[in-house]
């Protein structure tokens, strides 16, 4: 169920840090969001799922695709200068043995899996990467569970090899993309 846009009273900005909750499990190049509040308003859209009792916000310019199957949602994130094609998918499942990303079953370099708290919610954070026909896909997933409901928010960043073009496009700013991922996940919360 999609809800209309509303104006939030607080803007969230991301400051990167490489100090995870379990440093022995991580490569030093991984980025984790630290949420800092500032007083400026932010015009993001809220998406709420009353059946599974959670809500999150996503940036303006995003495109919500029709739900292909319940419970699943895909949102294409906006492409601006120096950004790559990226999208997020939200999967909901009930009564699973372990709450984790369904992407874990895909082929690719599954590299990280650890628990990390964001805004008092514990998430299983997972990353992976995979190449296919000149395109490189990186994903990161945040999965959390409450009352036998598992939510897995998966972000995919797709980039194309510059060698695929006669005139290569400008490289995208992957750090900027990851900041948006962190900001989105920082807005996820359970409904009462």
C-alpha positions as CSV (number, residue, x, y, z in Angstrom):
1,X,0.0,0.0,0.0
2,X,1.6,3.3,-1.1
3,X,0.9,6.4,1.0
4,X,1.0,10.0,-0.3
5,X,4.2,12.1,0.2
6,X,4.6,14.1,3.3
7,X,7.2,16.6,4.5
8,X,9.3,15.5,7.3
9,X,10.5,18.0,9.9
10,X,14.0,16.6,10.2
11,X,16.6,16.1,7.6
12,X,19.0,13.2,8.1
13,X,22.5,13.3,6.8
14,X,25.0,10.5,6.6
15,X,28.6,10.6,7.9
16,X,30.6,7.6,6.9
17,X,32.5,5.6,9.5
18,X,34.4,2.3,9.4
19,X,33.9,1.4,13.0
20,X,31.4,-1.5,12.9
21,X,30.1,-3.3,15.9
22,X,32.2,-6.3,15.3
23,X,35.5,-5.1,13.6
24,X,37.1,-8.6,13.5
25,X,34.5,-9.7,10.9
26,X,34.9,-6.8,8.5
27,X,37.3,-5.6,5.8
28,X,38.4,-2.0,6.6
29,X,37.0,-0.7,3.3
30,X,33.3,-1.3,4.3
31,X,31.2,1.7,5.0
32,X,28.5,1.9,7.8
33,X,26.1,4.8,8.2
34,X,26.0,7.0,11.2
35,X,22.9,9.1,11.2
36,X,23.1,12.8,12.3
37,X,20.1,15.0,12.5
38,X,20.0,18.6,11.1
39,X,17.1,21.0,11.3
40,X,16.3,21.4,7.5
41,X,13.2,19.7,6.1
42,X,13.5,16.7,3.8
43,X,10.8,15.9,1.2
44,X,10.9,12.1,1.0
45,X,8.1,9.8,0.4
46,X,6.9,7.4,3.1
47,X,6.0,3.8,2.2
48,X,4.1,1.9,4.9
49,X,3.0,-1.8,5.1
50,X,0.2,-2.0,7.5
51,X,0.0,-5.8,7.3
52,X,3.6,-6.4,8.3
53,X,3.8,-3.3,10.4
54,X,6.8,-1.4,9.1
55,X,7.6,1.9,7.3
56,X,10.5,3.6,5.6
57,X,11.2,6.6,3.4
58,X,12.8,7.0,0.0
59,X,14.1,10.0,-1.9
60,X,12.2,12.1,-4.4
61,X,12.6,11.1,-8.0
62,X,12.4,7.4,-7.2
63,X,10.1,5.2,-9.2
64,X,8.0,2.6,-7.4
65,X,7.4,-0.4,-9.6
66,X,4.3,-2.5,-9.3
67,X,4.6,-5.3,-6.8
68,X,5.3,-8.4,-8.8
69,X,4.4,-10.8,-6.1
70,X,3.3,-10.3,-2.5
71,X,5.1,-9.4,-0.4
72,X,7.7,-7.8,-2.6
73,X,8.4,-4.2,-3.6
74,X,11.0,-2.6,-6.0
75,X,11.9,1.0,-6.0
76,X,14.3,2.4,-8.7
77,X,16.3,5.2,-7.0
78,X,16.9,8.5,-8.9
79,X,19.8,8.8,-11.3
80,X,21.6,12.1,-11.0
81,X,24.9,13.4,-12.2
82,X,27.7,10.9,-11.2
83,X,25.3,8.3,-9.8
84,X,24.9,4.8,-11.1
85,X,21.7,2.9,-11.7
86,X,20.6,1.7,-8.4
87,X,17.4,0.2,-6.9
88,X,16.1,-1.3,-3.8
89,X,13.9,-4.4,-3.2
90,X,12.0,-5.1,-0.1
91,X,11.2,-8.8,0.7
92,X,9.0,-9.8,3.6
93,X,8.7,-13.4,4.8
94,X,7.1,-15.0,7.9
95,X,8.3,-17.8,10.1
96,X,11.7,-18.2,8.5
97,X,14.5,-20.2,10.1
98,X,16.9,-17.3,9.7
99,X,16.1,-13.7,8.7
100,X,18.5,-12.9,5.8
101,X,18.6,-11.7,2.3
102,X,17.2,-13.9,-0.5
103,X,20.1,-12.6,-2.6
104,X,22.4,-14.8,-0.6
105,X,21.4,-17.7,-2.9
106,X,22.6,-15.8,-6.0
107,X,25.9,-16.6,-7.6
108,X,28.7,-14.1,-6.9
109,X,31.3,-13.1,-4.3
110,X,29.4,-13.3,-1.0
111,X,31.8,-11.3,1.1
112,X,30.3,-10.1,4.4
113,X,27.7,-10.9,6.9
114,X,27.4,-9.4,10.4
115,X,25.0,-7.9,12.9
116,X,24.8,-4.1,13.1
117,X,22.4,-1.9,15.0
118,X,20.9,1.2,13.3
119,X,18.5,3.4,15.3
120,X,17.8,0.7,17.9
121,X,17.0,-2.0,15.3
122,X,19.4,-4.9,14.9
123,X,20.1,-5.7,11.2
124,X,21.9,-8.6,9.6
125,X,24.1,-6.7,7.1
126,X,25.3,-8.7,4.0
127,X,27.2,-7.7,0.9
128,X,28.1,-9.4,-2.4
129,X,29.2,-8.6,-5.9
130,X,28.8,-10.2,-9.3
131,X,29.7,-9.4,-12.9
132,X,27.7,-10.1,-16.0
133,X,28.4,-9.1,-19.7
134,X,30.2,-5.9,-18.9
135,X,28.0,-4.9,-16.0
136,X,29.1,-5.1,-12.4
137,X,26.5,-5.5,-9.7
138,X,27.1,-4.9,-6.0
139,X,24.4,-5.4,-3.4
140,X,24.1,-4.8,0.2
141,X,21.2,-6.0,2.3
142,X,19.8,-5.2,5.7
143,X,17.5,-7.8,7.3
144,X,15.7,-7.6,10.6
145,X,12.9,-9.6,12.3
146,X,10.1,-8.9,14.7
147,X,7.3,-11.2,15.8
148,X,8.2,-13.8,13.2
149,X,8.1,-11.2,10.3
150,X,11.4,-10.9,8.4
151,X,12.1,-7.7,6.4
152,X,15.0,-7.8,4.0
153,X,15.9,-4.5,2.3
154,X,18.3,-5.1,-0.6
155,X,20.1,-2.3,-2.4
156,X,21.7,-3.1,-5.8
157,X,24.2,-0.8,-7.5
158,X,24.8,-1.5,-11.2
159,X,27.8,-0.1,-13.1
160,X,29.0,-0.7,-16.6
161,X,32.6,-1.2,-17.6
162,X,33.9,1.9,-19.4
163,X,35.4,-0.4,-22.0
164,X,31.8,-1.1,-23.3
165,X,31.5,2.5,-24.7
166,X,33.4,4.3,-27.5
167,X,33.2,7.4,-25.3
168,X,33.1,6.2,-21.7
169,X,30.7,7.9,-19.4
170,X,31.9,9.7,-16.3
171,X,32.5,7.3,-13.4
172,X,29.7,7.3,-10.8
173,X,30.3,8.2,-7.1
174,X,29.7,4.8,-5.4
175,X,30.2,6.4,-2.0
176,X,27.3,8.9,-2.7
177,X,25.1,5.9,-3.6
178,X,26.0,4.1,-0.4
179,X,25.1,7.2,1.6
180,X,21.6,7.1,0.1
181,X,21.3,3.4,1.0
182,X,22.3,4.2,4.6
183,X,19.9,7.1,4.8
184,X,17.0,5.0,3.5
185,X,17.7,2.2,5.9
186,X,18.0,4.7,8.8
187,X,14.3,5.6,8.2
188,X,13.0,2.1,8.5
189,X,11.1,1.5,11.7
190,X,8.4,-0.9,13.0
191,X,4.9,0.5,13.5
192,X,3.3,0.2,16.9
